[in-house]
């Protein structure tokens, strides 16, 4: 593989582009149902995400191989754990692809009324066709080559940040502070429950913080990966918090709750109808950047696991452009099925369902990765007491606790889905993977 395929700017664009997708353009509406306490949820998830970013950066310095979380888990806990993490990471990326496509096309409803879920003549099948067209368009871009996909990612990330910064800078002068006084919106839900429930949703926006570690062998080394992971997470956190504060200050909470296009509405308030149209289009472009990275990561994780015979070796075959084409194609087929099976009457219903399931699976991966770092530290030092005083171990320990907190804050249906996916991995591994490995 070409180790110079992904430079530092491209890696940062991957991390930022993967986290700041179309979701940020939709999330303010989802969070408005909890009140302005959700701003503190952003702060909570930002701190947790930064701890996870530092943990992944340290893990990459230990094992700088393509595969990221899968590699760390396999090294720490063995093949079965490695298979489970590889499978749920791959599946969570498929969910991310589906969620991003839903949010991206949902915003085009502002431009094309036939895609507007609030319009009386809306047909979910029209949105589904547009979502699938986006998924398969970026599947083809990733098949062309890693460097080409990376350059596309960098350009789209630069373009998409324009409307976000415009709304933050100009919107800050148009805020009505009384709008921020609706701390909670439910009389039956305690502030703590509102905080943790909102945090479960906001965490989805940080899924992908480990993106730079996955293609490790196609980068210039651990130094670039560390910088990209930490800087990308910090940039994303600042944009998330600032944009949410501005939008909640500009738009009354009850109006925001019913909005399918919160950023477009803010754009209309600031710049008129043209501004709203401009932001709606760029929201779709923003989704494209995240979609591009998620499709890329799907192929990389499958390739890494297949190379180790944890997944079928058929998926480790590379094209002449060093692309795991078979892995990418299968992943996009899975995303297609998810989009088809989760069609909902409204954008937010489908979006919320997908992002919660995806966030839970990602949290499980992050929890196991943090535990892997703790184990490596203990093995390296040999003494538990001295190990627990090291900064890297403390960071990993807090990151693990944070992951557990986010997991238990999920609703019971989402947790059941996560448990079912994990349990399904065990028989697959013992009846198919082990048998396959013995015959090789």
C-alpha positions in Angstrom: 0.0 0.0 0.0 1.0 3.6 -0.6 2.0 4.9 2.8 1.8 8.5 1.5 -1.8 8.2 0.3 -3.2 10.1 3.2 -1.4 13.2 4.3 -2.0 15.1 7.6 -4.5 17.6 6.1 -6.4 14.7 4.5 -6.4 12.8 7.9 -7.8 15.8 9.7 -10.4 16.2 7.0 -11.3 12.6 7.5 -11.8 13.0 11.3 -13.7 16.3 11.0 -15.6 15.3 7.9 -16.7 12.0 9.5 -17.9 13.6 12.7 -19.3 16.9 11.3 -21.7 15.3 8.7 -25.2 16.2 7.9 -26.2 15.2 11.5 -25.1 18.5 12.9 -27.7 20.2 10.6 -30.5 18.0 12.0 -29.4 17.4 15.6 -30.5 20.8 17.0 -34.1 19.8 16.3 -33.7 16.4 18.0 -32.0 18.1 21.0 -34.7 20.8 21.3 -37.1 18.3 22.8 -34.8 18.1 25.9 -34.4 21.9 26.2 -31.2 24.0 26.5 -29.8 21.5 29.0 -28.7 19.7 25.8 -25.9 22.3 25.5 -24.4 20.8 28.6 -24.8 17.4 27.0 -22.6 18.6 24.2 -20.0 19.7 26.7 -20.2 16.3 28.4 -19.8 14.3 25.2 -17.0 16.6 24.0 -15.0 15.9 27.1 -15.6 12.2 26.8 -14.8 12.2 23.1 -11.5 14.0 23.7 -10.5 11.4 26.3 -11.4 8.7 23.8 -9.3 10.5 21.1 -6.3 10.6 23.4 -6.8 6.9 24.1 -6.9 6.0 20.4 -3.9 8.1 19.7 -1.9 6.2 22.4 -3.2 2.8 21.1 -2.0 3.7 17.6 1.5 4.4 18.8 1.5 0.9 20.3 0.1 -0.9 17.1 0.1 1.3 14.0 -1.6 -1.2 11.7 -4.6 -0.9 9.5 -7.7 -1.8 11.4 -7.7 0.6 14.4 -10.0 -0.7 17.1 -10.1 -4.2 15.7 -6.3 -4.5 15.9 -6.1 -3.2 19.5 -8.8 -5.6 20.6 -7.3 -8.6 18.9 -3.9 -7.9 20.4 -5.3 -7.4 23.9 -8.1 -10.0 24.1 -7.7 -12.5 21.3 -9.5 -13.6 18.1 -13.0 -13.9 19.4 -13.0 -10.4 20.9 -11.3 -9.1 17.8 -14.0 -10.6 15.5 -16.8 -9.2 17.6 -15.3 -5.7 17.6 -14.5 -5.9 13.8 -18.1 -7.0 13.1 -19.9 -4.4 15.2 -17.5 -1.7 14.1 -18.2 -2.6 10.4 -21.9 -2.8 11.1 -22.0 0.5 13.0 -20.3 2.1 10.0 -23.0 0.7 7.8 -25.5 2.3 10.2 -23.6 5.6 10.0 -23.8 5.5 6.2 -27.5 5.0 6.4 -28.0 7.7 9.0 -25.9 10.2 7.1 -27.8 9.5 3.8 -31.1 10.1 5.6 -30.0 13.4 7.1 -28.4 14.6 3.8 -31.3 13.9 1.6 -33.7 15.2 4.3 -32.1 18.6 3.9 -32.5 18.6 0.2 -36.2 18.6 1.0 -35.8 22.4 1.5 -34.7 22.6 -2.1 -36.9 19.9 -3.6 -40.4 19.8 -1.9 -40.9 16.2 -3.1 -38.2 15.2 -0.6 -39.7 17.3 2.3 -41.2 14.9 4.9 -43.5 17.7 6.1 -45.1 18.2 2.7 -48.5 16.6 2.2 -47.4 14.9 -1.0 -44.2 13.5 0.4 -43.3 9.9 -0.6 -40.6 8.1 1.5 -39.7 6.1 -1.6 -38.5 9.2 -3.4 -36.1 9.9 -0.5 -35.0 6.3 -0.5 -34.0 6.5 -4.1 -32.0 9.7 -3.5 -30.3 8.2 -0.5 -29.3 5.1 -2.4 -28.0 7.2 -5.2 -25.7 9.1 -2.8 -24.5 5.9 -1.1 -23.5 4.2 -4.4 -22.0 7.4 -5.9 -19.5 7.6 -3.1 -19.0 3.8 -3.2 -17.7 4.3 -6.7 -15.4 7.2 -5.6 -13.8 4.9 -3.0 -13.3 2.1 -5.5 -11.4 4.5 -7.8 -8.6 4.8 -5.2 -7.6 5.7 -1.6 -5.8 8.9 -2.6 -8.6 10.1 -4.8 -11.2 9.5 -2.1 -8.9 11.4 0.3 -8.5 14.4 -2.0 -12.3 14.5 -2.5 -12.7 14.4 1.3 -10.3 17.3 1.9 -12.1 19.5 -0.7 -15.6 18.7 0.5 -14.6 19.3 4.1 -13.2 22.8 3.3 -16.4 23.6 1.3 -18.9 22.4 3.9 -17.4 24.4 6.8 -18.3 27.7 5.2 -22.1 27.8 6.1 -21.4 26.5 9.6 -19.0 29.3 10.4 -21.3 31.8 8.7 -24.2 30.8 10.9 -22.1 30.8 14.1 -20.4 34.2 13.4 -23.5 36.1 12.2 -26.0 34.2 14.3 -24.3 35.1 17.5 -25.4 38.8 17.0 -29.0 37.7 16.4 -29.6 35.6 19.5 -32.5 36.2 21.9 -31.2 35.1 25.3 -34.7 34.4 26.6 -34.8 31.4 24.2 -32.0 29.8 26.2 -34.1 29.9 29.4 -36.1 26.8 28.5 -33.7 24.6 30.4 -35.9 21.5 30.2 -39.1 20.9 28.3 -40.6 17.9 30.1 -42.2 18.2 33.6 -41.9 14.4 34.0 -38.2 14.0 33.2 -35.6 15.1 35.7 -32.7 17.3 34.5 -30.3 14.5 35.0 -32.3 12.2 32.7 -32.7 14.9 30.2 -28.9 15.5 30.3 -28.0 11.9 29.8 -30.7 11.2 27.2 -29.5 14.2 25.1 -25.9 13.1 25.6 -26.8 9.7 24.1 -27.9 11.5 20.9 -25.1 14.0 20.8 -22.5 11.2 21.1 -23.5 10.0 17.7 -22.0 13.2 16.3 -18.6 12.1 17.7 -18.7 8.6 16.1 -15.7 8.4 13.8 -13.2 10.2 16.1 -10.9 7.1 15.5 -11.1 7.5 11.8 -7.4 8.4 11.3 -6.3 5.2 13.1 -8.1 2.8 10.9 -6.0 3.3 7.6 -2.7 3.5 9.6 -0.6 1.7 7.0 -1.7 4.3 4.4 -0.5 7.3 6.4 2.9 8.9 7.2 2.9 7.4 10.7 1.6 7.6 14.2 2.6 11.3 14.6 0.2 12.4 11.9 -2.5 10.1 13.2 -2.2 11.5 16.7 -2.4 15.1 15.6 -5.3 14.4 13.2 -7.3 12.5 15.9 -6.9 15.2 18.6 -7.2 18.3 16.4 -10.1 16.9 14.5 -12.0 16.1 17.7 -11.4 19.5 19.1 -12.5 21.3 16.0 -15.7 19.3 15.9 -16.5 19.9 19.5 -16.1 23.6 19.2 -18.3 23.7 16.1 -21.0 21.5 17.7 -21.2 23.6 20.9 -21.1 27.0 19.2 -23.7 26.1 16.5 -26.1 24.6 19.0 -25.9 27.6 21.3 -26.5 30.0 18.4 -29.4 28.1 16.9 -31.2 27.7 20.3 -30.7 31.4 20.9 -32.1 32.3 17.5 -35.1 30.0 17.3 -37.6 29.4 20.1 -37.3 25.8 21.4 -40.9 24.8 20.5 -40.3 26.0 16.9 -37.0 24.3 16.8 -38.5 21.0 17.9 -40.8 20.9 14.9 -38.1 22.0 12.4 -36.7 19.6 9.8 -34.3 22.3 8.6 -33.0 24.2 11.6 -29.9 25.6 10.0 -31.8 26.5 6.8 -34.3 28.4 8.9 -31.4 30.2 10.7 -29.9 31.0 7.3 -33.2 32.5 6.2 -33.3 34.7 9.3 -29.8 35.9 8.7 -29.4 36.1 4.9 -32.9 35.7 3.5 -34.3 33.0 1.2 -31.0 32.7 -0.8 -29.1 32.1 2.4 -31.5 29.3 3.4 -31.1 27.6 0.1 -27.3 28.0 0.3 -27.2 26.3 3.7 -29.5 23.5 2.7 -27.3 22.6 -0.2 -24.2 22.7 1.9 -25.8 20.6 4.5 -26.1 17.9 1.9 -22.5 18.4 0.9 -21.6 18.1 4.6 -23.3 14.7 4.7 -21.3 13.7 1.6 -18.0 14.1 3.5 -19.1 11.9 6.3 -20.6 9.4 3.9 -17.3 9.2 2.0 -15.3 8.4 5.1 -17.7 5.9 6.5 -17.7 3.9 3.2 -13.9 4.1 3.3 -13.7 2.8 6.9 -16.0 -0.1 6.1 -13.6 -1.3 3.5 -10.5 -0.8 5.7 -11.9 -2.7 8.7 -13.1 -5.6 6.6 -9.7 -5.8 4.8 -7.7 -5.8 8.1 -9.9 -8.6 9.6 -9.8 -10.6 6.4 -6.0 -10.3 6.2 -5.9 -11.9 9.6 -8.4 -14.6 8.6 -10.9 -13.3 11.1 -13.2 -12.4 8.2 -13.1 -14.5 4.9 -9.9 -13.9 3.1 -11.9 -13.1 -0.1 -12.4 -9.6 1.3 -8.6 -9.0 1.7 -8.0 -8.9 -2.0 -7.0 -5.5 -3.2 -7.6 -4.0 -6.6 -4.8 -2.5 -8.7 -5.5 0.8 -6.9 -4.9 -0.8 -3.5 -8.6 -0.8 -2.7 -10.5 -3.6 -1.0 -13.3 -3.4 -3.6 -15.2 -6.5 -2.5 -15.4 -5.3 1.1 -16.6 -1.9 0.0 -19.3 -3.4 -2.2 -20.7 -5.7 0.4 -20.7 -2.9 3.0 -22.7 -0.7 0.7 -25.2 -3.5 0.1 -25.7 -3.8 3.9 -26.3 0.0 4.1 -28.8 -0.3 1.2 -30.7 -2.9 3.2 -30.6 -0.8 6.4 -32.0 2.2 4.5 -34.7 0.1 2.9 -35.8 -1.6 6.1 -35.8 1.5 8.3 -37.9 3.8 6.1 -40.1 6.0 8.3 -42.9 8.5 7.6 -40.7 11.4 8.8 -37.0 12.2 8.6 -36.4 12.6 12.4 -38.1 9.2 13.2 -35.8 7.4 10.9 -32.7 9.5 11.8 -33.1 9.1 15.5 -33.6 5.3 15.2 -30.5 4.8 13.2 -28.2 7.1 15.1 -29.0 5.6 18.5 -28.3 2.1 17.3 -25.1 3.2 15.6 -24.0 5.2 18.7 -24.5 2.2 20.9 -22.4 -0.1 18.8 -19.7 2.5 18.5 -19.7 3.0 22.3 -19.1 -0.8 22.8 -16.1 -0.6 20.4 -14.7 2.4 22.3 -15.2 0.7 25.7 -13.3 -2.4 24.6 -10.6 -0.2 23.1 -10.2 1.7 26.3 -10.0 -1.5 28.2 -7.3 -2.7 25.8 -5.2 0.3 26.6 -5.6 -0.3 30.3 -4.5 -4.0 29.8 -1.5 -3.0 27.7 -0.4 -0.5 30.4 -0.6 -3.1 33.1 1.3 -5.6 31.1 4.0 -3.1 30.2 4.5 -1.8 33.7 3.8 -5.0 35.6 2.5 -3.3 38.8 -1.1 -2.3 39.0 -0.7 0.5 41.5 2.0 2.3 39.6 0.2 1.8 36.3 -3.0 3.5 37.5 -1.0 6.6 38.3 0.1 7.0 34.7 -1.7 9.7 32.7 -2.4 7.4 29.7 -4.0 4.8 31.9 -6.1 7.3 33.8 -7.3 8.8 30.6 -8.3 5.3 29.3 -10.0 4.5 32.6 -12.1 7.6 32.6 -12.8 7.1 28.9 -14.1 3.6 29.7 -16.3 4.9 32.5 -17.6 7.5 30.2 -18.5 4.9 27.6 -20.3 2.8 30.2 -22.3 5.9 31.3 -23.3 6.6 27.7 -24.3 3.0 27.1 -26.6 2.8 30.2 -28.2 6.1 29.2 -29.6 4.5 26.0 -33.2 3.4 25.8 -33.9 -0.3 26.4 -34.9 -1.1 22.8 -31.5 0.2 21.5 -29.6 -1.7 24.2 -31.5 -4.9 23.2 -30.5 -4.4 19.6 -26.8 -4.0 20.6 -26.9 -7.1 22.8 -28.5 -9.1 19.9 -25.8 -8.0 17.5 -23.1 -9.1 19.9 -24.7 -12.4 20.8 -25.1 -13.1 17.1 -21.4 -12.8 16.6 -20.5 -15.7 19.0 -22.1 -18.6 17.0 -20.9 -17.0 13.7 -17.4 -17.1 15.1 -17.4 -20.6 16.4 -19.3 -22.3 13.7 -17.9 -20.4 10.7 -14.8 -18.4 11.4 -12.9 -21.0 13.5 -13.9 -23.8 11.0 -12.7 -21.6 8.2 -9.4 -20.8 10.0 -8.7 -24.6 10.6 -9.2 -25.4 6.9 -6.8 -22.7 5.7 
